[in-house]
Amino acid sequence: MAEEIINKVANSGLITLNLEEYYPQGKRHFIGIEKWLYEGVMLKEKEFRAHVKEHDWSLYKNQHLAIDCTTDAIIPNWAYMLVSIAVAPYAKTMIKGSLDALEVLLFQNSIDAIDLSELKDQRIIIKGCSNLPVSEHAYAALTNRLVPIAKSLFCSSYL
């Protein structure tokens, strides 16, 4: 007779947190404003304002946007503010920065919203090997929130 297989992890009292469950849904999009600069390097206010006004911001409805300039141009703060005002009625999220910075912000917001009250004094495993693009930052951010409350904390890339 074959021996019964016992799931020791299930019987151990360990709680598994899968960061994929907290993955912020929605399309991500990067907009490089250098295309609205004179010769790609200089901001001319009148022309820049016209580009922002004429751009169809509804294309980004319910999306997460990262907006930046990929050239060495010096962009005044008001330019990003102008873009923010134009996109605000449409986008879920907008940051000045890269898609990587956007991902960090989205996951940080998601992790900050997790109710950890039921995890106090628990033994917790953070599940790795995601099928979704979970950033390294997300693992570190969740760990940072759990360290003060967890009895013990583990990371497993094999669950």
N, C-alpha and C positions, 0 to 999 in steps of 0.2 A: 504494500500500500504506500502511495506517495505521501511525503510529508506535507503538511499544510503550510502554505506560504503565509507568513505573518508580515504585515506592513508595519515595521517598527516606527517609521516616521509618523504614520497616522495614530499610532498608539502612544506616542511620546509626549503628547501635549504641546508639541511645537505648532505655532501658527505660521502659515506661509503667506507672505505678501507678494503678489505678482504685480510688478510695476506696469505691465501691459494693461492692467485693469484701470490704470489712472492715466493712460495715454490720452492727451488732449486731441479730440477729434477735430476734423476740419482741414481744408486745403491750406497749404502754405505757399506763399508767393513772394518773390523778391522783386523789388522795383529799383533799378539803378537810375538815379536822377541825372547822371552825367549826360544822358541823351538830350536833356533840356538845357544844357549849358552851351554857351557860345564856344564853338570849336572844341567842345567836350571838357574845357578847363576853366571857363570863366562864367560866373553868374551875372547875367544882365537882368536886372529886376523886372523891367517891363515885359521882356520876352518870357522870363521864367513864370511870372504870374499868368501870362496868357496860356502857357503850356499846362499849368496846373488847372486853370479854369476850363480849358478845352478837353482835358483828359476825361475819358468815360470811367469814373470811379465805381460805377455800378458793376463793373466787371469783377470786382473783388467782394461782392456781397457775401457776407458770412465767412469770409476767409481770414486767415492770419497773415499779416503783411510785415515784411522787413523792408525798410526803405533806407537806402544809403547812397553814397557816391563812391564809385569804384576807381575814380581817378584821384590825383593828388590835388584837386581843386580845393580851395578854401570856401566852405559853404557857411554862410551866416545862420545862426540859430533860427531866425525868423523864417527861413526857407523851409525847414522841416516842420515848423509850426504851421505854415501855410498848407503844406501837404497833409498834415494831421487833421486840420480843419476840413479839408476837402474830402478825405476818406472816412472821417468819423461816422457819417450816417450809414455806411455800408459795411465796413470791416468789423470782424469780431475783435481783433487785436491789431495794433500797429505799433511797431517800435522803429527807432532809428538804429539800424545795425544790420548784421548779417543774419542769414537763415539759422546759423548755429546759435547766435544770441537769442533769436526768437524762440528756438526750441528750448533753450535753457529757461527763459521766462515762462513759457507755457507749462513746462513740467514743474517749475517751482511753484507756480500758482496752483496747480493741481495737487501737489504734495502738501502745500500749506493748508489746503481745504480738507484734508483727510482728518476725520475725527479719530484720534488715537486713544480716547479715554478707555476703551475696552482692552487696550493692549498693555496697560500698566502692569508691571511685574510679570509679564508673559515672556516665554521663550519664542523668539521670532526668527524665521528664515526669510531673507529677501531672495526671491527667485530671480535667477539670471537666464541667460540664453534666450533672449526675446525674439519673437517673430516680427515685432514692430521695432522701429528705430528708437529704442530707449537710450538716451545719452548717458554717458558716464556721470554727468552732473546729477542726473535723476537718482542714481544709486547713492551718491554721496549726500544729496539733500535729504533723502529719506532716512539714511543712516543717521545723519545729524539730528533729525527730529526724534528718532527712536532711542538713541543712546541714553538720554536722561530718564527714560521711563521703562525701558525693557529690562527684564531680569537677565536675559542673554540675547545675543544677536549674532546671526550667522548669515553668510551669503553662500548660495548654492547655485552653481551653473549647471547642475544635473537634474533638477526637479522638473 
